Amino acid sequence: MLNVVLVVWRESLEAMLIIGILHAWLVRNEAGRRGRNALWLGVAAGLLLAVALGWGMLEAQSALAGDALEYFQTGVLFVAAALITQMVFWMARHARNMRRQLEAELSSAADAGNWFGVAAIAALTVAREGAETVVFLYGASFEAGASSLGAAAALGVVLAAATSWLAARGLRLANTARLLRISSFLLLVFASALLVSGVDRLIGNGHLPPLVEPLWNSSALLDDASGAGNLVAQLAGYRAQPSLMLLIVWAAYWLIALVSLRRARSAR
């Protein structure tokens, strides 16, 4: 459940940091104090949108069966991997200038008396992070029970709140920039694991050729069916008997991800 804790922590932390920036600006500026109600209204609206997405996914699952359900769940794995990867790239590109951009948008909204704009910024922020979390949790639920998943998600939110609180007080213990850099790499690892699970399903259903299967067998060293090997398989997509197709997709993902991440950071 480490992957669930980290993903929920990261998604929640990003939302909390952005809401914190918005709230701090509104408190500092006399013209923006009336916008605090709009801010919290936007946060509530964003949470409702994320909950609605989760409800919609569960309804879709209950309405599907057989091959249709398998296609839906496989698609969710790919979407979750793509959303997590996109989140890492977005933060790498915008983290340095995020505060300035947000405050400029707030200033324009305050000058125009457009508090709906403040609510919209908050709603979109929370809805985006919440939607990414919901999709990831749905994908993670294929291999975990609801109780353990809920506990891990709750722990992630608590840790995000603690990190945000420490960062807001400028404590060196919470070096947010360093934490985000480290977690970005771990999130890419988790995204690659989701991708591997999706490709595994496509190969198993005959929609992708394995090319060579297995390419090797490392079960004697680390079995992915139990113990530590199973943990590494869930967290990082390790396979003791991978196919050549799986290895090609995994290698292509990491090549594209690392090159794109370097470009995103250099473009800031």
C-alpha positions as CSV (number, residue, x, y, z in Angstrom):
1,M,0.0,0.0,0.0
2,L,3.0,2.3,-0.1
3,N,2.1,3.3,-3.6
4,V,-1.4,4.4,-2.5
5,V,0.0,6.4,0.5
6,L,2.5,8.2,-1.7
7,V,0.2,9.0,-4.6
8,V,-2.6,10.3,-2.3
9,W,0.0,12.2,-0.3
10,R,1.4,13.8,-3.4
11,E,-2.0,14.6,-5.0
12,S,-3.3,16.0,-1.7
13,L,-0.2,18.0,-1.0
14,E,-0.3,19.7,-4.4
15,A,-3.9,20.7,-3.8
16,M,-3.2,21.9,-0.3
17,L,-0.2,23.9,-1.4
18,I,-2.2,25.6,-4.2
19,I,-5.2,26.3,-1.9
20,G,-2.7,27.6,0.7
21,I,-1.2,30.1,-1.8
22,L,-4.7,31.3,-2.8
23,H,-5.8,31.7,0.9
24,A,-2.6,33.5,1.9
25,W,-3.0,36.0,-0.9
26,L,-6.6,36.6,0.0
27,V,-5.7,37.2,3.6
28,R,-2.9,39.6,2.8
29,N,-4.8,41.7,0.4
30,E,-7.7,43.8,1.6
31,A,-9.5,43.7,-1.7
32,G,-9.4,39.9,-1.7
33,R,-10.7,39.1,1.7
34,R,-14.2,38.9,0.4
35,G,-13.0,36.1,-1.8
36,R,-12.3,33.6,1.0
37,N,-15.9,32.4,0.9
38,A,-15.6,31.9,-2.8
39,L,-12.4,30.0,-2.3
40,W,-13.9,27.5,0.1
41,L,-17.0,27.2,-2.1
42,G,-14.6,26.3,-5.0
43,V,-12.8,23.7,-2.8
44,A,-16.2,22.1,-1.9
45,A,-17.2,22.1,-5.6
46,G,-14.0,20.4,-6.6
47,L,-14.4,17.7,-3.9
48,L,-18.0,17.0,-5.1
49,L,-16.7,16.7,-8.7
50,A,-14.1,14.1,-7.6
51,V,-16.7,12.2,-5.6
52,A,-19.0,12.2,-8.6
53,L,-16.3,10.8,-10.8
54,G,-15.7,8.0,-8.3
55,W,-19.4,7.2,-8.1
56,G,-19.6,7.2,-11.9
57,M,-16.8,4.7,-12.2
58,L,-18.4,2.4,-9.7
59,E,-21.7,2.6,-11.5
60,A,-20.0,1.9,-14.8
61,Q,-18.3,-1.2,-13.2
62,S,-21.6,-2.5,-11.8
63,A,-23.2,-2.1,-15.2
64,L,-20.5,-4.0,-17.1
65,A,-19.6,-7.7,-17.2
66,G,-17.4,-10.1,-19.1
67,D,-15.2,-8.6,-21.8
68,A,-16.7,-5.1,-21.4
69,L,-15.6,-5.0,-17.8
70,E,-12.2,-6.3,-18.6
71,Y,-11.7,-3.6,-21.3
72,F,-13.0,-0.9,-18.9
73,Q,-10.6,-2.0,-16.1
74,T,-7.7,-2.3,-18.5
75,G,-8.4,1.2,-19.8
76,V,-8.5,2.6,-16.3
77,L,-5.0,1.2,-15.7
78,F,-3.6,3.0,-18.7
79,V,-5.5,6.2,-17.9
80,A,-4.2,6.2,-14.3
81,A,-0.6,5.7,-15.5
82,A,-1.0,8.6,-18.0
83,L,-2.5,10.9,-15.4
84,I,0.2,10.2,-12.9
85,T,2.9,10.8,-15.5
86,Q,1.2,14.0,-16.7
87,M,1.0,15.2,-13.1
88,V,4.8,14.8,-12.7
89,F,5.5,16.6,-15.9
90,W,3.1,19.4,-15.1
91,M,4.6,20.1,-11.7
92,A,8.1,19.9,-13.1
93,R,7.2,22.6,-15.6
94,H,5.2,24.9,-13.4
95,A,6.4,24.5,-9.8
96,R,8.9,27.4,-9.9
97,N,6.4,30.0,-11.3
98,M,3.2,28.5,-9.8
99,R,2.9,31.0,-6.9
100,R,3.4,34.0,-9.2
101,Q,0.9,32.8,-11.8
102,L,-1.7,32.0,-9.2
103,E,-1.3,35.4,-7.5
104,A,-1.5,37.2,-10.8
105,E,-4.8,35.4,-11.6
106,L,-6.1,36.3,-8.2
107,S,-5.1,39.9,-8.5
108,S,-7.0,40.1,-11.8
109,A,-10.1,38.5,-10.3
110,A,-10.0,40.8,-7.2
111,D,-9.6,44.0,-9.3
112,A,-12.6,43.0,-11.4
113,G,-14.6,41.8,-8.4
114,N,-14.9,38.5,-10.0
115,W,-15.1,36.1,-7.1
116,F,-16.5,33.4,-9.3
117,G,-13.0,33.3,-10.9
118,V,-11.5,32.6,-7.4
119,A,-14.0,29.7,-6.9
120,A,-13.2,28.3,-10.3
121,I,-9.4,28.3,-9.7
122,A,-10.0,26.4,-6.4
123,A,-12.6,24.0,-7.9
124,L,-10.4,23.1,-10.9
125,T,-7.4,22.5,-8.7
126,V,-9.2,20.3,-6.3
127,A,-11.1,18.5,-9.0
128,R,-8.0,17.8,-11.0
129,E,-6.0,16.4,-8.1
130,G,-9.1,14.5,-6.8
131,A,-9.9,13.0,-10.2
132,E,-6.3,11.7,-10.6
133,T,-6.5,10.2,-7.1
134,V,-9.9,8.6,-7.8
135,V,-8.7,7.0,-11.0
136,F,-5.5,5.7,-9.4
137,L,-7.4,4.3,-6.4
138,Y,-9.8,2.5,-8.7
139,G,-6.9,0.9,-10.5
140,A,-5.2,0.0,-7.2
141,S,-8.4,-1.6,-6.0
142,F,-7.9,-4.5,-8.4
143,E,-5.1,-5.8,-6.2
144,A,-6.2,-4.5,-2.7
145,G,-9.1,-4.7,-0.4
146,A,-11.4,-1.7,0.3
147,S,-10.4,-1.5,4.0
148,S,-6.6,-1.5,3.4
149,L,-7.1,0.9,0.4
150,G,-9.1,3.3,2.5
151,A,-6.6,3.2,5.4
152,A,-3.7,3.9,3.1
153,A,-5.5,6.8,1.4
154,A,-6.4,8.3,4.7
155,L,-2.8,8.1,5.8
156,G,-1.7,9.8,2.6
157,V,-4.1,12.7,3.3
158,V,-2.9,13.1,6.9
159,L,0.7,13.1,5.8
160,A,-0.1,15.7,3.2
161,A,-1.8,17.9,5.7
162,A,1.2,17.6,8.1
163,T,3.7,18.4,5.2
164,S,1.6,21.4,4.1
165,W,1.4,22.6,7.7
166,L,5.2,22.3,8.2
167,A,5.9,24.0,4.8
168,A,3.6,26.9,5.6
169,R,5.6,27.6,8.8
170,G,8.9,27.5,6.9
171,L,10.3,24.6,8.8
172,R,13.4,23.1,7.3
173,L,12.1,19.6,8.2
174,A,9.6,19.9,5.3
175,N,11.8,20.8,2.3
176,T,8.8,20.7,-0.1
177,A,10.9,21.1,-3.3
178,R,13.1,18.2,-2.4
179,L,10.2,16.0,-1.4
180,L,8.4,16.8,-4.7
181,R,11.5,15.9,-6.7
182,I,12.0,12.5,-4.9
183,S,8.3,11.7,-5.0
184,S,8.2,12.6,-8.7
185,F,10.6,9.7,-9.5
186,L,8.7,7.3,-7.3
187,L,5.4,8.3,-9.0
188,L,6.9,7.5,-12.4
189,V,7.9,4.1,-10.9
190,F,4.3,3.5,-9.8
191,A,2.9,4.7,-13.2
192,S,5.2,2.2,-14.9
193,A,3.8,-0.5,-12.7
194,L,0.2,0.4,-13.7
195,L,1.3,0.4,-17.4
196,V,2.9,-3.1,-17.0
197,S,-0.4,-4.4,-15.4
198,G,-2.4,-3.0,-18.3
199,V,0.0,-4.5,-20.9
200,D,-0.1,-7.8,-19.0
201,R,-3.9,-7.8,-19.4
202,L,-3.8,-7.1,-23.1
203,I,-1.2,-9.9,-23.7
204,G,-3.3,-12.3,-21.6
205,N,-6.4,-11.5,-23.6
206,G,-4.6,-12.0,-26.9
207,H,-4.8,-8.3,-27.9
208,L,-1.0,-7.9,-27.9
209,P,1.5,-10.5,-29.1
210,P,4.0,-11.4,-26.4
211,L,6.7,-11.8,-29.1
212,V,8.9,-13.9,-26.8
213,E,7.5,-15.4,-23.6
214,P,9.2,-15.7,-21.2
215,L,12.2,-13.7,-22.1
216,W,13.9,-15.0,-18.9
217,N,12.9,-16.5,-15.6
218,S,14.2,-14.9,-12.4
219,S,11.8,-16.7,-10.1
220,A,14.6,-18.5,-8.3
221,L,16.1,-15.1,-7.4
222,L,12.9,-13.1,-6.8
223,D,9.5,-14.7,-7.2
224,D,6.8,-12.1,-8.1
225,A,4.1,-14.3,-6.8
226,S,4.9,-14.0,-3.1
227,G,6.9,-12.2,-0.5
228,A,9.3,-9.4,-1.4
229,G,9.0,-10.2,-5.1
230,N,5.2,-9.6,-5.0
231,L,5.7,-6.3,-3.2
232,V,8.2,-5.2,-5.8
233,A,5.8,-6.3,-8.5
234,Q,3.0,-4.2,-7.1
235,L,5.2,-1.1,-6.6
236,A,7.4,-1.2,-9.6
237,G,5.9,-3.6,-12.1
238,Y,8.6,-6.3,-11.7
239,R,7.9,-9.6,-13.5
240,A,10.0,-12.7,-12.9
241,Q,9.0,-14.0,-16.4
242,P,8.5,-11.0,-18.6
243,S,7.6,-11.2,-22.3
244,L,9.6,-9.3,-24.9
245,M,6.6,-7.1,-25.6
246,L,6.3,-6.2,-21.9
247,L,10.0,-5.3,-21.8
248,I,9.7,-3.1,-24.9
249,V,6.8,-1.2,-23.6
250,W,8.4,-0.7,-20.2
251,A,11.7,0.5,-21.7
252,A,9.9,2.8,-24.1
253,Y,7.9,4.3,-21.2
254,W,11.0,5.1,-19.2
255,L,12.9,6.5,-22.2
256,I,10.0,8.9,-23.0
257,A,9.4,9.7,-19.4
258,L,13.0,10.6,-18.5
259,V,13.5,12.7,-21.7
260,S,10.2,14.5,-21.2
261,L,10.9,15.2,-17.5
262,R,14.3,16.7,-18.4
263,R,12.8,18.9,-21.0
264,A,10.0,20.0,-18.6
265,R,12.5,21.0,-16.0
266,S,14.7,22.9,-18.5
267,A,11.7,24.8,-19.8
268,R,10.8,26.4,-16.5
